[in-house]
Amino acid sequence: MRNIIKKHPLASTLIFVTLCLLPLMTSRDFTPMNELRYLGIADEALQKGEIFAFTSHGTPYADKPPLYLWLVMLLKTIFGKHCIFPLTLLSFIPSLIMVAVMDKWLRLGAAEKGKTVDPLTRISAALMLFTSGMFFGTCIFLRMDPMMAMFIMLSLFSFYKAYKGIGNVKLQKTMFPIWLFLALFTKGPIGLLMPLISVLCFLIVRHQSKEIKEYLGLRTFAILAGLCLIWLAGVYIEGGADYLYNLTIHQTMGRAFNAFAHKKPFYFYFVAIFVNLLPYFLILIPIIIEALFKKKEGQDRTDAEAMFLCTICCTFLMLSSFSSKLPIYLLPIVPFLVYCVPLEVMRRGWGKWMGTCLVATIFIFILIGSGGIFVMKHPGHFGFMETLSKEYPFINSQLILYGFMIILAAGILALATFISNKSTQKSIIYLASGILLFVYSCSFEIKLINPYIGYGAICKEIPETTEVSALFMSRPENMSVYLNREITNYDKDVNSFLSSEQQYHAREGKNKALIITTTRIGQYPELSRFIKEKGLADISEGPYTVIFY
């Protein structure tokens, strides 16, 4: 086994990651916000036979380009329904590809210095990327971001290979704008702007300004313009001028300069970056800062490292200048942040202060693991545990306790390894493996957790012919994916619900149902009275209750 891992470090790592995440990817519920919304949009498009101009519950939806939604529609057509595992692969496979590309790029960067990358470094870098905050989260949820990040990376990798004369240069120069378009076609302008600005910055930094036309010239923009023209013509034919304006001008300019959603201050990402790089920010951020600002004679950066740093800095500043901000928007630079570290260590060596940062990270794992075990073993010492146990009964699961034990063991192993032989790569491998095995352990309780993730469990309790209303629910309109009909959403307006339903007399079979967050029922006496007076039946799943009348 050791020889196989040594001979195929990347393949072994990706198989291990896949096996750890497989139970979660095959059995979790869809989240109410983005996931169910995308599925609902795909359903409407299939019903109407539309492929360019989408609607969400009858309202034009011009927020995103169509590529991801096309894939969702294709999977629905193939399987006859929305299945969590194949849909998750739309995020997971791009994540695998990004790790594979970065691994290849790391080896090419090392080759610039006439060096090779040892298997432990390749495994530790791959595992660190997979278990880094935002990257780890998005690889198992239905999001467009991993696919866009993959196309961004492929475009930059094609540029790098063309710049270095690796392989078929003409093909790489052609693929560069194609990848650019696919990134744009997946989620929007960031997919186009990030690679273009990064390439421009890199060529200027490397004193290759004369080469800008070679990569950002007529060929690139002609291919981009041609592909965009075909897409936008389809949008205009199907959706009309208003939809086209909303897709191109309103969404782009609105998000960039005076956001109508997610408006945040300039410094937002200076804080969000720590969340994106959890739990390794104590290692990654100081090394990246050193790579940027500390340079010694004879320690010139490779083109690969310079490319990574240009991509990180340009993207970070560009996103910070835009009005609309979310932590997930930083996803495309996370692989470059992680893989810049082995290149920097290769150039300078592993400093003592880096070891201190690693030990601090290890102690975070030990504290989380031991703290989680102590709290679960002695819940009576902590008042909040009683409240949490009532609200989330699954937190008392033995498998979650085992997960904390795994985190603690990973921390202890990492510390012992670092102290005994200073093997930083093995220490990182233990930490990352602890995270993956923690998720693996907890994922076997997913049936208990699912009612708190989404609406699948509560919707199964509702007969096909029942009219459904909702109170105090987040995005209940997206339940249409499960119920195949529209839901009346009263939001938080109890009075409107009561005035609408007070005169309704239950017919045989109870033809109406109200889905409500359970804790809200007791907060409104008139609602409790309505339920009691009508002698209604109710069923609870997780935090929600469905009341039939």
SVG drawing of the C-alpha trace seen along z (x, -y; Angstrom):
<svg xmlns="http://www.w3.org/2000/svg" viewBox="-66 -52 88 54">
<polyline fill="none" stroke="black" stroke-width="0.4" points="0.0,0.0 2.8,-2.4 4.5,-1.8 1.2,-2.5 0.7,-5.7 4.3,-6.8 3.9,-5.9 0.5,-7.5 0.2,-10.2 -2.4,-12.3 -4.7,-9.5 -4.5,-7.9 -5.3,-11.3 -8.4,-11.9 -9.7,-8.4 -9.3,-8.9 -11.2,-12.2 -13.9,-10.7 -14.5,-7.8 -14.7,-10.1 -17.2,-12.4 -19.3,-9.8 -21.8,-9.0 -22.6,-12.8 -22.8,-13.3 -25.2,-10.5 -27.7,-11.0 -28.0,-14.7 -31.0,-16.9 -31.0,-20.0 -30.7,-23.3 -33.7,-25.7 -31.8,-28.8 -29.7,-28.3 -29.9,-24.6 -33.7,-24.2 -33.9,-27.5 -31.7,-26.2 -33.6,-23.0 -36.9,-24.9 -35.6,-27.2 -34.5,-24.1 -37.9,-22.5 -39.6,-25.6 -37.2,-25.8 -37.9,-22.1 -41.7,-22.7 -41.6,-25.7 -38.9,-24.4 -36.6,-27.4 -32.8,-27.3 -31.6,-30.9 -34.2,-33.0 -35.1,-31.5 -37.8,-32.2 -38.2,-31.5 -41.8,-31.0 -42.8,-32.9 -40.5,-35.9 -37.6,-36.4 -34.3,-35.1 -31.4,-36.8 -29.0,-36.5 -26.8,-33.8 -25.7,-32.5 -27.2,-29.2 -24.4,-26.5 -24.8,-25.2 -28.6,-25.2 -28.3,-23.3 -26.4,-20.6 -29.0,-20.5 -31.7,-20.1 -29.7,-17.4 -29.4,-15.4 -33.1,-15.8 -33.9,-14.5 -31.5,-11.5 -32.7,-10.4 -36.3,-11.6 -35.9,-13.5 -33.4,-15.6 -30.9,-13.2 -28.4,-14.6 -25.4,-12.5 -25.1,-13.3 -26.0,-16.9 -23.2,-17.1 -20.8,-15.8 -21.3,-19.2 -19.3,-20.7 -17.2,-17.8 -15.7,-16.9 -14.5,-20.5 -12.9,-20.4 -11.0,-17.2 -9.9,-18.8 -8.7,-21.9 -6.6,-19.8 -5.2,-17.8 -4.3,-21.0 -2.6,-22.6 -0.6,-19.5 0.6,-19.5 1.3,-23.2 3.3,-22.7 5.5,-20.1 6.0,-22.4 7.0,-25.2 9.5,-23.0 10.9,-21.9 11.7,-25.6 14.3,-25.3 15.4,-21.9 13.7,-20.3 11.1,-17.6 8.2,-17.5 8.2,-14.6 5.0,-12.6 4.4,-13.8 4.4,-17.4 1.9,-16.6 -0.4,-14.8 -0.2,-17.4 -0.9,-20.2 -3.8,-18.4 -5.4,-17.6 -4.8,-21.1 -6.7,-22.5 -9.5,-20.1 -10.0,-20.8 -9.6,-24.6 -12.8,-26.4 -14.6,-27.6 -13.1,-25.1 -14.2,-22.2 -17.7,-23.6 -18.4,-24.3 -17.1,-20.9 -20.1,-19.1 -22.9,-21.7 -24.7,-22.7 -23.0,-25.9 -21.8,-27.4 -18.7,-28.7 -16.5,-25.5 -17.2,-25.1 -16.4,-28.7 -13.2,-28.5 -12.2,-25.4 -12.6,-27.2 -10.7,-30.2 -7.9,-27.9 -7.9,-26.1 -7.7,-29.4 -4.7,-30.6 -3.0,-27.2 -3.4,-27.3 -1.9,-30.8 1.0,-29.5 1.7,-26.6 1.6,-28.8 3.9,-31.3 6.4,-28.6 6.2,-26.8 4.8,-23.6 3.0,-21.2 1.0,-22.5 1.3,-26.3 -1.2,-27.1 -3.8,-24.9 -3.2,-26.5 -3.6,-30.0 -6.9,-28.9 -8.1,-27.2 -7.3,-30.2 -10.3,-32.3 -12.6,-29.2 -11.9,-28.6 -12.5,-32.3 -15.9,-32.1 -16.9,-29.0 -16.0,-30.7 -18.2,-33.7 -20.9,-31.3 -21.0,-29.6 -21.5,-32.4 -20.8,-35.8 -18.2,-38.6 -15.8,-37.6 -15.0,-34.5 -13.8,-36.7 -12.2,-39.6 -10.1,-37.5 -8.0,-35.7 -7.6,-38.7 -6.4,-41.0 -4.1,-38.3 -2.5,-37.7 -2.0,-41.4 -0.5,-41.9 1.8,-38.9 3.2,-40.1 3.8,-43.5 5.5,-42.2 7.7,-39.9 8.6,-42.9 6.9,-41.3 4.5,-44.1 5.3,-43.7 3.8,-40.2 0.4,-41.4 -1.0,-41.5 0.2,-37.9 -2.2,-36.6 -4.8,-39.4 -5.0,-40.3 -7.3,-39.8 -7.5,-36.0 -8.5,-36.0 -11.2,-38.7 -12.5,-37.4 -13.2,-34.0 -14.7,-35.5 -16.9,-37.9 -18.1,-35.2 -19.2,-32.9 -20.8,-35.7 -22.7,-36.9 -24.2,-33.4 -25.2,-33.2 -26.7,-36.7 -28.5,-36.3 -30.3,-33.3 -31.1,-35.3 -32.6,-38.1 -34.7,-35.8 -36.0,-33.9 -36.2,-36.5 -36.4,-39.8 -34.6,-43.1 -35.6,-43.5 -34.2,-40.2 -31.0,-40.9 -30.6,-44.3 -31.1,-42.7 -28.6,-39.9 -25.8,-42.2 -26.2,-45.7 -28.3,-45.5 -26.7,-42.5 -23.1,-43.5 -23.2,-47.2 -25.5,-46.7 -23.3,-44.2 -20.1,-46.1 -20.8,-49.7 -24.0,-50.0 -25.0,-46.5 -28.6,-45.7 -27.6,-42.6 -24.6,-41.7 -23.3,-45.2 -20.2,-45.3 -17.3,-47.7 -13.9,-47.6 -12.2,-45.8 -14.7,-42.9 -12.4,-40.4 -9.5,-41.3 -11.6,-39.6 -13.3,-37.0 -10.0,-35.5 -9.5,-34.1 -12.8,-32.2 -12.0,-31.0 -8.7,-29.5 -9.8,-27.9 -8.2,-26.0 -4.9,-26.8 -4.9,-30.6 -2.1,-30.7 0.1,-28.9 -1.0,-30.2 -1.4,-33.9 2.0,-34.6 3.8,-32.6 1.9,-34.4 2.8,-37.8 6.5,-36.8 6.3,-35.6 5.0,-39.1 7.1,-41.4 10.4,-39.6 12.8,-38.9 16.5,-38.1 19.1,-38.1 19.5,-34.6 15.9,-33.7 14.1,-34.7 10.5,-33.6 9.7,-31.0 7.1,-32.0 4.7,-29.7 5.0,-31.4 4.8,-34.8 1.7,-33.7 0.1,-32.5 0.9,-35.8 -0.3,-38.0 -3.6,-36.0 -4.1,-36.3 -3.3,-40.0 -5.2,-41.2 -8.3,-39.2 -8.3,-40.2 -8.1,-43.9 -10.5,-43.6 -13.2,-41.9 -12.6,-44.3 -13.3,-47.2 -16.7,-45.8 -19.8,-46.7 -21.3,-43.2 -19.3,-40.9 -19.6,-37.4 -16.9,-35.1 -17.5,-32.6 -16.4,-35.0 -12.8,-34.4 -13.0,-30.7 -11.0,-31.0 -7.9,-32.3 -7.9,-29.6 -6.1,-27.0 -3.4,-29.6 -3.0,-30.6 -2.6,-27.0 -0.2,-25.9 1.9,-29.0 3.1,-27.7 5.1,-24.7 6.7,-26.8 7.7,-29.4 9.0,-26.7 10.9,-25.2 12.5,-28.6 13.4,-29.6 13.2,-26.5 11.0,-25.9 11.7,-28.6 11.4,-28.3 8.5,-30.8 6.6,-28.6 7.0,-25.7 5.5,-27.9 2.5,-28.7 2.0,-25.0 2.2,-24.1 -0.4,-26.8 -2.7,-25.3 -2.2,-21.8 -3.2,-23.2 -6.4,-24.5 -7.3,-21.0 -6.4,-19.6 -8.5,-22.2 -11.5,-21.6 -11.2,-17.9 -10.7,-17.8 -13.3,-20.6 -15.9,-18.8 -15.4,-15.5 -15.5,-17.2 -18.7,-19.1 -20.5,-16.0 -19.4,-13.9 -20.4,-16.5 -23.3,-18.4 -24.6,-19.2 -21.7,-21.6 -22.8,-23.7 -26.2,-25.4 -26.2,-25.9 -26.0,-22.2 -29.5,-21.6 -30.9,-24.2 -29.0,-22.9 -30.0,-19.3 -33.7,-20.3 -33.3,-22.2 -30.8,-19.8 -31.2,-16.3 -28.6,-14.8 -25.7,-16.6 -25.8,-13.9 -24.9,-11.3 -22.1,-8.9 -20.8,-9.3 -20.3,-13.0 -18.5,-12.2 -16.3,-9.8 -15.7,-12.6 -14.3,-14.9 -12.1,-12.0 -10.7,-11.7 -10.0,-15.5 -8.1,-15.1 -6.2,-12.1 -5.3,-13.9 -3.9,-16.8 -1.9,-14.6 -0.4,-12.6 0.5,-15.8 2.2,-17.3 4.1,-14.1 5.2,-13.8 6.4,-17.4 8.3,-17.1 9.9,-13.8 11.2,-14.5 9.9,-17.9 7.9,-16.4 5.6,-19.3 4.0,-17.4 3.0,-14.4 1.6,-16.8 -0.6,-18.5 -1.7,-15.2 -2.8,-14.1 -4.7,-17.3 -6.5,-17.2 -7.3,-13.5 -8.8,-14.3 -11.2,-16.7 -12.2,-14.3 -12.7,-11.4 -14.7,-13.7 -17.1,-14.4 -17.2,-10.7 -18.2,-9.8 -20.8,-12.5 -22.3,-11.8 -23.8,-8.5 -26.2,-10.5 -27.3,-12.5 -30.9,-11.1 -31.2,-12.8 -29.6,-16.0 -31.5,-16.2 -34.7,-17.8 -32.5,-20.6 -30.7,-21.0 -33.7,-21.2 -37.4,-20.6 -37.4,-17.1 -38.5,-15.3 -41.4,-17.7 -42.6,-17.7 -42.9,-13.9 -45.7,-14.2 -47.9,-16.3 -50.4,-14.4 -50.4,-15.3 -53.8,-17.0 -53.2,-19.3 -53.0,-23.1 -49.9,-24.3 -49.3,-27.6 -46.1,-28.6 -45.4,-30.8 -41.9,-31.7 -40.1,-29.6 -37.0,-30.6 -37.7,-30.5 -40.7,-28.2 -41.6,-28.8 -38.7,-26.5 -40.6,-23.5 -42.3,-23.3 -39.4,-21.1 -40.8,-18.4 -44.5,-19.2 -44.8,-19.9 -47.1,-22.9 -46.8,-26.4 -46.9,-27.3 -48.7,-30.3 -46.0,-32.1 -47.3,-34.3 -43.8,-35.1 -44.2,-36.4 -47.7,-37.8 -49.8,-35.7 -52.8,-38.1 -52.9,-37.7 -52.9,-33.9 -55.6,-33.9 -57.8,-36.4 -57.5,-34.3 -58.0,-30.9 -60.3,-31.6 -63.4,-31.0 -62.1,-27.8 -64.0,-24.7 -62.1,-21.5 -63.4,-19.1 -63.0,-15.3 -59.4,-14.4 -58.1,-17.8 -57.3,-19.5 -55.1,-22.2 -51.8,-22.3 -49.7,-24.9 -45.9,-24.4 -44.4,-26.5 -41.3,-26.7 -42.4,-24.8 -41.0,-27.3 -43.2,-30.1 -46.5,-28.4 -46.4,-29.2 -45.3,-32.8 -48.7,-33.8 -51.7,-33.0 -54.2,-33.7 -52.4,-31.1 -52.3,-28.6 -56.0,-29.2 -56.7,-28.7 -55.0,-25.4 -56.7,-24.3 -60.2,-25.3 -60.1,-23.5 -58.7,-20.3 -56.1,-20.0 -53.6,-17.2 -50.0,-17.9 -46.7,-16.2 -43.2,-17.5 -39.9,-16.9 -36.9,-18.5 -37.6,-22.2 -40.7,-22.3 -44.4,-21.3 -47.0,-20.6 -50.6,-21.3 -53.5,-19.8 -56.9,-21.3"/>
</svg>
